[in-house]
Amino acid sequence: MKKNYFTPISQIGEFELIKKITNNVISYQKTTKLGVGDDAAIVSFSKNKNLLVSTDMLVEGIHFDCTYTPLKHLGYKSVVVNVSDICAMNAAPTQATVSIAIPNKFSVEMIQEIYDGIKLACKNYSVDLVGGDTTATAGPLVISVNILGESLGSKLSLRSGAQNNDIVIVTGSLGAAYLGLQILEREKLIFKDSAEVQPDLKNYKYILERQLKPEARIDVIKNLKNLKVIPTSMIDISDGLSSELNHISKSSNLGIKIFIDKIPFAKETRKTAEELNIDLLVSALFGGEDYELLFTVSLADFEKIKNNPIYSPIGHISKDVNGVKLYDSSGKSVEINQNSWTAFQK
Amino acid sequence: MKKNYFTPISQIGEFELIKKITNNVISYQKTTKLGVGDDAAIVSFSKNKNLLVSTDMLVEGIHFDCTYTPLKHLGYKSVVVNVSDICAMNAAPTQATVSIAIPNKFSVEMIQEIYDGIKLACKNYSVDLVGGDTTATAGPLVISVNILGESLGSKLSLRSGAQNNDIVIVTGSLGAAYLGLQILEREKLIFKDSAEVQPDLKNYKYILERQLKPEARIDVIKNLKNLKVIPTSMIDISDGLSSELNHISKSSNLGIKIFIDKIPFAKETRKTAEELNIDLLVSALFGGEDYELLFTVSLADFEKIKNNPIYSPIGHISKDVNGVKLYDSSGKSVEINQNSWTAFQK
């Protein structure tokens, strides 16, 4: 390796790296309708049929810790995070391939357990496992899933379609997956000090499940279709609300006003945040891994869903501000200096 | 991790592992026409349009060695091995996604170099890079490519379609990639002992290129289409001729007779094999990474291609034998006890 290559990736971050490696990507195929830059790519092999393609790679030690992640849950989650990307296009998953790099410490039975989770997720989301690759590695376990999807008949939703005055909606509740991770990390440290102490985790069932066995919101996609609600833009919340809001703002070239007291939290999340002395807002904005959907709708479409508690309006699109602005209940602007989760730590 | 999980993967091997993890895969989508078990899966989103999906994962230390692999070549090869899987279905590639797990030692510039190779391969094979994922890893570099493809208008070729008396054809020549690897490994050892010695590799240009910058045989797919030759079965030679012949034999449920003196070798390959005292036949049967195509055709179709030197007939399908049987020029049966390349070493 040459010595004059020196810029550490952590110095520029993941998004800048992606910009650099994709800045001169050329399209040769007329079937490609949307390439790099959204939750999934769009390929059109026939007149009225758009195919969605997305991929996500999970690396041991970066995305999961085998000391506290049940292998079946890990397999399940590796599919779900990909299903979530397809849902984020207002579409449903159809087929997946799974590639896995297996360290020496993993036995046949352990790999089967991972695949039991993969196959259970495939069953729950009606995804066909159609291929993959298996290889050895001298390093950590790596699971790379590629997923295909198609529209349920509704319009696809990109990150770039938000319009001025659209309402910004979040599904379910946020922050739980991050707090679940904090509990698991805490128990890991206790276990290190004294292996005899058996952790009592029953009070944390909800938040642990949100971290270890998240679900993708295909129910939301089906519900929106039934109600004839067409999100003008959409993204899934994998890196944290802050990062996702910024993606929609940048892609749609419009500002966003968010009212922080409108951000939804489960009561278990509030309780654990208090216990751990963690700012709830930080868990939602920067925690990530909630796999809820963030989307925008017109005022007319908002009327159709406003009484359903799974949809929380948290703000609106506004051409009067630059980027994402947060406000408290008194209307005062709130500044938060923190970054979302990134695989590339300094 | 539980202690009662004990079967090492090397004990059962990759193909047995794949059988175990895919043995109860269920199909939920009527669009899935062919799942696990061929070079690519077939998905049919509209009446006359079949889409191909395949994926391959390359792991540093298993599939490549960064001490002698130029990064641009590595990126190029990671796409080509996937293009080869699509060609092996008698089809052409269209879109790809690339996921990469990046160790700390890799700088931004080095990753850009890998992507320069990826983008060059995309250009040469008219593949659109439509997405991917980037992450950090504490382990080796991992590149996972997923590729889509479509038929050029000809019939797709599966591994399972060979018919009794079909001629078995190999494109190009075999064994060179394996010998290239031996030269690189030899030079690596010399370099370890004395870093001042500059290797003189000009005599090995051809075989090194076959190892470091292989090409996929899209030219063959186009030629077969022009000649209206429809392979009854097809596979690409990635693990070694022996392994691929066995796949066709098993999938087609027919025996194969191979005449070893018909297996094609380049003169550079012959010369290096002699120099390194390596059995040419071993390099072809078990070396792998040649990325040539192995296919079967009817006698009528064979007439159309028999004068073109890129197609070498090496034997025929025969219901009179079980599995793959090798014969020398005198018609005597040849036994070779060796295994093809596998990622899972004991």
Contacts between the chains, C-beta under 8 A, distances in Angstrom:
chain1	res1	chain2	res2	distance
A	1	B	66	6.5
A	1	B	105	7.7
A	1	B	110	6.9
A	5	B	107	4.4
A	5	B	108	7.9
A	5	B	109	3.9
A	5	B	110	5.0
A	5	B	113	7.9
A	6	B	107	5.6
A	6	B	109	7.3
A	7	B	107	5.2
A	7	B	108	4.1
A	7	B	109	6.2
A	8	B	104	7.9
A	8	B	107	6.4
A	8	B	108	7.5
A	9	B	102	6.4
A	9	B	106	7.2
A	9	B	107	7.1
A	9	B	108	5.7
A	9	B	111	7.0
A	9	B	136	7.4
A	11	B	108	7.7
A	12	B	108	6.0
A	14	B	134	5.9
A	17	B	108	6.3
A	17	B	111	6.7
A	17	B	134	6.0
A	18	B	134	6.1
A	20	B	108	6.6
A	20	B	112	6.0
A	21	B	111	6.4
A	21	B	112	6.1
A	21	B	115	4.2
A	21	B	134	7.8
A	22	B	115	8.0
A	22	B	129	7.2
A	24	B	119	7.2
A	25	B	119	6.7
A	25	B	122	7.9
A	25	B	128	7.8
A	25	B	129	5.1
A	26	B	119	7.6
A	26	B	122	7.6
A	26	B	123	6.8
A	27	B	128	5.1
A	28	B	122	7.5
A	28	B	123	7.4
A	28	B	126	4.1
A	28	B	127	7.0
A	28	B	128	5.9
A	29	B	94	5.0
A	29	B	95	6.4
A	29	B	126	6.7
A	29	B	127	7.7
A	29	B	128	4.8
A	31	B	94	6.1
A	31	B	95	7.5
A	31	B	150	7.9
A	32	B	94	7.8
A	32	B	95	6.0
A	32	B	128	4.4
A	32	B	130	5.9
A	34	B	130	7.7
A	35	B	128	6.3
A	35	B	129	7.1
A	35	B	130	4.5
A	35	B	131	7.1
A	36	B	129	7.0
A	36	B	130	6.4
A	36	B	131	5.6
A	36	B	132	7.3
A	40	B	131	7.0
A	41	B	95	6.9
A	41	B	97	7.2
A	41	B	130	3.6
A	41	B	131	4.6
A	43	B	94	7.4
A	43	B	95	5.7
A	43	B	130	7.1
A	43	B	148	6.7
A	45	B	45	6.0
A	45	B	46	6.7
A	45	B	49	4.9
A	45	B	51	5.9
A	45	B	150	6.7
A	46	B	45	6.7
A	46	B	46	3.8
A	46	B	49	5.2
A	49	B	45	4.9
A	49	B	46	5.2
A	51	B	45	5.8
A	51	B	51	6.9
A	53	B	95	6.7
A	53	B	97	6.2
A	53	B	130	6.2
A	53	B	131	6.2
A	53	B	146	7.6
A	53	B	148	6.9
A	54	B	97	7.6
A	54	B	131	6.3
A	55	B	97	4.5
A	55	B	99	5.3
A	55	B	131	6.2
A	55	B	132	6.2
A	55	B	133	5.6
A	55	B	144	7.7
A	55	B	146	5.8
A	56	B	99	7.5
A	56	B	133	5.3
A	57	B	99	4.1
A	57	B	100	7.7
A	57	B	101	6.1
A	57	B	133	4.6
A	57	B	135	5.5
A	57	B	142	7.7
A	57	B	144	6.3
A	59	B	101	5.1
A	59	B	135	5.4
A	59	B	136	7.4
A	59	B	137	4.8
A	59	B	139	7.7
A	59	B	142	7.8
A	61	B	137	7.4
A	61	B	138	5.0
A	61	B	139	7.8
A	62	B	101	7.9
A	62	B	135	5.9
A	62	B	136	5.6
A	62	B	137	6.2
A	62	B	138	7.5
A	63	B	135	7.3
A	66	B	1	6.5
A	94	B	29	5.0
A	94	B	31	6.1
A	94	B	32	7.8
A	94	B	43	7.4
A	95	B	29	6.4
A	95	B	31	7.5
A	95	B	32	6.0
A	95	B	41	6.9
A	95	B	43	5.7
A	95	B	53	6.7
A	97	B	41	7.2
A	97	B	53	6.2
A	97	B	54	7.6
A	97	B	55	4.5
A	97	B	146	6.3
A	99	B	55	5.3
A	99	B	56	7.5
A	99	B	57	4.1
A	99	B	144	5.1
A	100	B	57	7.7
A	101	B	57	6.1
A	101	B	59	5.1
A	101	B	62	8.0
A	101	B	142	5.7
A	102	B	9	6.4
A	102	B	344	7.9
A	104	B	8	7.9
A	105	B	1	7.7
A	106	B	9	7.2
A	107	B	5	4.4
A	107	B	6	5.6
A	107	B	7	5.2
A	107	B	8	6.4
A	107	B	9	7.1
A	108	B	5	7.9
A	108	B	7	4.1
A	108	B	8	7.5
A	108	B	9	5.7
A	108	B	11	7.7
A	108	B	12	6.0
A	108	B	17	6.3
A	108	B	20	6.6
A	109	B	4	8.0
A	109	B	5	4.0
A	109	B	6	7.3
A	109	B	7	6.2
A	110	B	1	6.9
A	110	B	5	5.0
A	111	B	9	7.0
A	111	B	17	6.7
A	111	B	21	6.4
A	112	B	20	6.0
A	112	B	21	6.1
A	113	B	5	7.9
A	115	B	21	4.2
A	115	B	22	8.0
A	119	B	24	7.2
A	119	B	25	6.7
A	119	B	26	7.6
A	122	B	25	7.9
A	122	B	26	7.6
A	122	B	28	7.5
A	123	B	26	6.8
A	123	B	28	7.4
A	126	B	28	4.2
A	126	B	29	6.7
A	127	B	28	7.0
A	127	B	29	7.7
A	128	B	25	7.8
A	128	B	27	5.1
A	128	B	28	5.9
A	128	B	29	4.8
A	128	B	32	4.5
A	128	B	35	6.4
A	129	B	22	7.2
A	129	B	25	5.1
A	129	B	35	7.1
A	129	B	36	6.9
A	130	B	32	5.9
A	130	B	34	7.7
A	130	B	35	4.5
A	130	B	36	6.4
A	130	B	41	3.6
A	130	B	43	7.1
A	130	B	53	6.2
A	131	B	35	7.0
A	131	B	36	5.6
A	131	B	40	6.9
A	131	B	41	4.6
A	131	B	53	6.2
A	131	B	54	6.3
A	131	B	55	6.1
A	132	B	36	7.4
A	132	B	55	6.1
A	133	B	55	5.6
A	133	B	56	5.4
A	133	B	57	4.6
A	133	B	144	7.7
A	134	B	14	5.8
A	134	B	17	6.0
A	134	B	18	6.1
A	134	B	21	7.8
A	134	B	343	7.5
A	135	B	57	5.5
A	135	B	59	5.4
A	135	B	62	5.9
A	135	B	63	7.2
A	135	B	343	4.2
A	136	B	9	7.4
A	136	B	59	7.3
A	136	B	62	5.6
A	136	B	343	4.4
A	136	B	344	4.9
A	136	B	345	7.1
A	137	B	59	4.7
A	137	B	61	7.4
A	137	B	62	6.3
A	137	B	139	6.5
A	137	B	140	6.3
A	137	B	142	7.2
A	138	B	61	5.0
A	138	B	62	7.5
A	138	B	139	7.0
A	138	B	140	6.1
A	139	B	59	7.7
A	139	B	61	7.8
A	139	B	137	6.5
A	139	B	138	7.0
A	139	B	139	1.9
A	139	B	140	4.5
A	139	B	142	7.8
A	140	B	137	6.3
A	140	B	138	6.1
A	140	B	139	4.5
A	142	B	57	7.7
A	142	B	59	7.9
A	142	B	101	5.7
A	142	B	137	7.2
A	142	B	139	7.8
A	142	B	142	5.1
A	142	B	144	7.7
A	144	B	55	7.7
A	144	B	57	6.3
A	144	B	99	5.1
A	144	B	133	7.7
A	144	B	142	7.7
A	144	B	144	3.8
A	146	B	53	7.7
A	146	B	55	5.8
A	146	B	97	6.3
A	146	B	146	3.8
A	148	B	43	6.7
A	148	B	53	6.9
A	150	B	31	7.9
A	150	B	45	6.7
A	343	B	134	7.5
A	343	B	135	4.2
A	343	B	136	4.3
A	344	B	102	7.9
A	344	B	136	4.9
A	345	B	136	7.1
